[in-house]
């Protein structure tokens, strides 16, 4: 028997969806589903023996959810590609999934043929996503054009969010510590905040950095 072009594992608690994608992959592609699981907690016991190339992973799982499962799966299988397949498409969840190691992200209303294409895409180093998901990622990466901050204030706020103190910011930007202090005071005034933590929160919520 020829080795499949890719070994696939599906982790999805909905049995109908799990069986549907298994049939789809096994009968309409050169890939093979080598195992399926209803939860990560079940999968973690055997998945290294399955040795998958690609995992199709749901987010809303019983026990450990898909977002938390991502880094654990990458630890068990460092070279595996993980495609999220979920009903969730909020910006926060999408960015968390990508930050935790997801290679692709699709909503469950995605045409089945696109999932087969996505497997091929991740195997070739791509990062496939549903169009609506990609749009949210792009939006999240775009800075707010209506920011009240100057370019220098934005630079300083960015360094603050990265944990730099005043003297480190001064060194990095080749300016005096007192100048940094003045800029931070202006940032707090413009954002109507009184602390570093509040400034970071407002900055992230409003895509100022």
C-alpha positions as CSV (number, residue, x, y, z in Angstrom):
1,X,0.0,0.0,0.0
2,X,1.3,3.5,-0.9
3,X,2.1,5.9,1.8
4,X,-0.5,8.7,1.8
5,X,0.6,12.2,0.8
6,X,-0.2,13.3,4.4
7,X,-1.4,11.7,7.6
8,X,-4.3,13.5,9.1
9,X,-5.8,13.5,12.6
10,X,-9.1,15.1,13.4
11,X,-9.9,16.3,16.9
12,X,-13.6,17.3,16.9
13,X,-16.3,16.5,19.5
14,X,-19.2,16.5,17.0
15,X,-19.4,13.0,15.7
16,X,-21.2,13.9,12.5
17,X,-18.6,16.6,11.6
18,X,-15.8,14.2,12.5
19,X,-17.1,11.4,10.3
20,X,-17.9,13.8,7.5
21,X,-14.4,15.2,7.3
22,X,-12.9,11.7,7.6
23,X,-15.0,10.6,4.6
24,X,-14.1,13.7,2.7
25,X,-10.3,13.4,3.2
26,X,-10.2,9.6,2.6
27,X,-12.3,9.7,-0.5
28,X,-11.5,12.9,-2.3
29,X,-7.8,13.5,-1.6
30,X,-4.4,11.8,-1.6
31,X,-4.4,12.2,2.2
32,X,-5.5,9.8,4.8
33,X,-7.2,10.2,8.2
34,X,-5.2,7.9,10.5
35,X,-7.2,8.6,13.6
36,X,-10.0,10.8,15.1
37,X,-10.7,12.0,18.6
38,X,-13.6,13.6,20.4
39,X,-11.2,15.7,22.7
40,X,-7.6,16.7,23.1
41,X,-7.6,14.8,26.5
42,X,-8.3,11.6,24.6
43,X,-5.9,12.4,21.8
44,X,-2.9,13.3,23.9
45,X,-2.5,9.7,25.0
46,X,-2.1,8.2,21.5
47,X,-1.4,11.0,19.0
48,X,2.4,10.7,18.9
49,X,1.9,7.1,17.7
50,X,-0.5,8.4,15.0
51,X,2.4,10.6,13.8
52,X,0.2,13.0,11.9
53,X,1.5,15.6,9.4
54,X,-1.7,17.7,9.8
55,X,-4.2,18.0,12.7
56,X,-7.7,19.5,12.1
57,X,-8.6,20.9,15.5
58,X,-11.9,22.3,16.9
59,X,-11.8,25.0,19.5
60,X,-14.9,24.2,21.6
61,X,-13.8,20.8,23.0
62,X,-14.8,19.1,26.2
63,X,-12.0,19.4,28.8
64,X,-9.0,21.2,27.3
65,X,-10.2,23.6,24.7
66,X,-8.6,23.9,21.3
67,X,-6.7,27.2,22.0
68,X,-5.1,25.7,25.1
69,X,-4.5,22.4,23.3
70,X,-2.4,24.1,20.5
71,X,0.9,24.6,22.4
72,X,0.5,21.2,24.0
73,X,0.1,19.5,20.6
74,X,3.1,21.5,19.2
75,X,5.1,20.2,22.2
76,X,4.1,16.6,21.5
77,X,4.6,17.0,17.7
78,X,6.9,20.0,17.0
79,X,6.6,19.6,13.2
80,X,2.9,19.1,12.9
81,X,0.7,21.6,11.1
82,X,-2.6,22.5,12.8
83,X,-5.7,23.8,11.0
84,X,-8.4,25.3,13.3
85,X,-11.9,24.4,12.2
86,X,-14.4,26.2,14.3
87,X,-17.6,28.3,14.6
88,X,-15.6,31.0,16.5
89,X,-14.3,33.9,14.5
90,X,-13.8,36.7,17.0
91,X,-10.6,38.6,16.5
92,X,-9.3,37.7,20.0
93,X,-9.7,34.0,19.5
94,X,-8.3,34.0,16.0
95,X,-5.1,35.9,17.1
96,X,-4.8,33.6,20.2
97,X,-4.9,30.6,17.9
98,X,-2.3,31.9,15.5
99,X,-0.1,33.0,18.4
100,X,-0.4,29.5,19.9
101,X,0.9,27.8,16.8
102,X,-2.1,27.4,14.4
103,X,-1.1,27.1,10.7
104,X,-4.5,27.8,9.3
105,X,-8.0,28.9,10.5
106,X,-11.3,28.1,9.0
107,X,-15.0,28.5,10.0
108,X,-17.2,25.4,9.8
109,X,-19.3,26.8,7.0
110,X,-16.2,26.6,4.7
111,X,-16.7,24.5,1.6
112,X,-15.2,21.0,2.0
113,X,-13.0,21.4,-1.0
114,X,-11.3,24.4,0.7
115,X,-10.3,22.1,3.6
116,X,-8.5,19.8,1.2
117,X,-6.8,22.8,-0.4
118,X,-5.8,24.0,3.1
119,X,-4.1,20.7,3.9
120,X,-2.0,21.0,0.8
121,X,-1.3,24.7,1.5
122,X,0.0,24.2,5.1
123,X,2.1,21.2,3.9
124,X,3.8,23.7,1.5
125,X,4.3,26.3,4.3
126,X,1.3,28.4,3.7
127,X,-1.1,29.9,6.2
128,X,-4.6,29.4,4.7
129,X,-7.7,31.1,6.3
130,X,-11.3,31.7,5.5
131,X,-11.7,35.1,3.8
132,X,-13.7,36.6,6.7
133,X,-10.9,35.3,9.1
134,X,-8.1,36.8,7.0
135,X,-10.0,40.1,6.9
136,X,-10.1,40.2,10.8
137,X,-6.4,39.4,11.0
138,X,-5.5,42.2,8.6
139,X,-7.7,44.7,10.5
140,X,-6.1,43.7,13.8
141,X,-2.6,44.4,12.3
142,X,-3.6,47.8,11.0
143,X,-2.9,50.7,13.4
144,X,-5.7,53.0,14.2
145,X,-5.4,56.0,11.7
146,X,-7.3,58.2,14.2
147,X,-4.7,57.8,17.0
148,X,-4.3,61.0,19.0
149,X,-0.7,60.2,19.6
150,X,2.3,61.6,17.7
151,X,4.8,59.2,16.0
152,X,7.2,59.6,18.9
153,X,4.5,59.0,21.5
154,X,3.5,55.9,19.6
155,X,7.1,54.7,19.6
156,X,7.3,55.2,23.4
157,X,4.0,53.5,24.1
158,X,5.1,50.6,22.0
159,X,8.3,50.2,24.1
160,X,6.2,50.5,27.3
161,X,4.0,47.6,26.2
162,X,7.2,45.6,25.7
163,X,8.1,46.2,29.3
164,X,10.8,48.8,28.9
165,X,11.3,51.4,31.7
166,X,12.1,55.1,31.2
167,X,15.9,54.8,31.1
168,X,15.7,51.9,28.7
169,X,13.4,53.9,26.4
170,X,15.7,56.9,26.6
171,X,18.7,54.7,25.6
172,X,16.9,53.0,22.8
173,X,15.6,56.3,21.3
174,X,18.7,58.3,22.0
175,X,16.8,60.9,24.1
176,X,17.0,62.2,27.7
177,X,15.1,60.4,30.5
178,X,13.3,63.7,31.3
179,X,12.1,63.9,27.7
180,X,10.7,60.3,28.0
181,X,9.0,61.4,31.2
182,X,7.3,64.4,29.4
183,X,6.2,62.1,26.5
184,X,4.7,59.6,28.9
185,X,2.8,62.4,30.8
186,X,1.4,63.6,27.4
187,X,0.4,60.0,26.5
188,X,-1.5,59.6,29.8
189,X,-3.3,62.9,29.3
190,X,-4.3,62.0,25.7
191,X,-5.5,58.5,26.6
192,X,-7.1,59.8,29.8
193,X,-5.3,57.2,32.0
194,X,-3.2,57.4,35.2
195,X,-1.1,54.2,35.0
196,X,1.1,52.2,32.7
197,X,-1.3,49.2,32.9
198,X,-4.2,51.4,31.8
199,X,-2.2,53.0,29.0
200,X,-1.3,49.5,27.7
201,X,-4.9,48.3,27.9
202,X,-6.3,51.4,26.1
203,X,-3.5,51.1,23.5
204,X,-4.3,47.5,22.7
205,X,-8.0,47.9,22.7
206,X,-7.8,50.8,20.3
207,X,-5.0,49.4,18.1
208,X,-2.7,52.3,18.9
209,X,0.4,50.1,18.9
